């Protein structure tokens, strides 16, 4: 089965709308396992459909822009998270919940940096 890029984009848009609807319904009914299952199933379906597209979806310039955008986004997130982490940590005497927020920001930033480092090392060895 071959599909055009336009058909793929229409299918992708419809799936995103359905996924958003299902996520909202799952949150209303407090069922948090269905969104995970739907997200995995939709990702697999879109990956399969992407391989069926007969046209070029992206070129080297798109991949280079995506690489740079991801790197800049990671840096911006890290800087903002570290500043907010210190702010919440400084304010943790006034509200004990701020300490939890500060630690969440710290660990998420460290996790992001470790993940980036491991992926970089993996790709260098390839």
N, C-alpha and C positions, 0 to 999 in steps of 0.2 A: 504494500500500500504506500503510494507516494502522495505527499500533500505539498501544497505550495506554502511559502512563507506567510502569506496573508491568511490562509486557512489556519495555520499553526497559531498565529497571533490571536485570531478570533477564538479558537478553542482555548488558548491560554487565558484570555480575558474572561471567558465564561467560567472556566474552572476556578479562577481567582474569586469571582463573584460568588459562586456556589460555596467555595471554601470559607469565605468571610461570613456568609449566612450561617453555615453550619457551625463555625466557631462561636458566633454570637448566641445561637441556640444552645450550644453545649454549655456555655458560660451561664446562661439563664437557668438551665436545669442542673447546674453544678456537676456536670459530668466532664472530667478533664482528660479522660483516656481517649474518647472519640476524636478530639482534635489532633492528637498525636498520630493516631492511626490514619486519619484522613490526610494529614500532611505528608506522611510517608507514601501513602497510595497515590496521591496527586503528584508528588515529586517523581515517583517511578513512572507514572503515566506520561508526564511531560517529558521526561528523559527519553522514553520510548518514541514519543511523537517527534521529538527533536531530531532523532536519527532518521525519521521517515521524510524529513524535508529535503527536497531535491535542490533547493537553491542555497546560496551561501548565507549563513545567518550572521556571522561576524568575521571580521578580518583581523590581521595583526594589530592594526591601529586601535581597534576596539579593545582587544585584549590588553594592550599597553596602557590605554586610558583607564581600564578597569583596575589594573595593577596599581597605577599611581593613585587613583581615587581611594582604593582600599587602604593603601599605606597612609595617605593623608588623613582619612577618617579614623584610622587606628591611633594615629598620633594625637589628633584633636580629642578623641574620646579619652585617651590616657591622661592628657594634661588636665582636662576638665574634671575627670574623676579624681585625680590626685588633689587638685585644689579643693574640690568639694569634700573629699575625705578629710583633709586637715581642718576644714571649716566645721564639719559635723563633729569631728573628734574634739575640737576646741569647745564646742557648744554642748558636749555630752554631759556636762555638770548640770545644765539646766533641764535637760530631758534625757532620760536613760535610753530612749529609742534611737537617739542620734548616734550613740556608740555602735549599735547594730548596723545602722545605715553606713557609717564610716567604714566598718570592717567589711561590709558587703562590697562597697566600692573598691576598697584596697585589694580584696581577694579577686574580684572580677578583673581588675586591671592587671594584677600579677598573672592570673590565668590566661588572659588574652596575650600578654607578652610571652609567656611560656609556650603557648600554642603556636604563636607566630614563629618562635625560635625553632621549635621541633619541626614544623612544616618546612621552614627554610632549610634546615639541615637535611631533611628527607629529600627535598627537591635538588639540592646541590649534589647529593650522592647519585641521583638518577642519571 
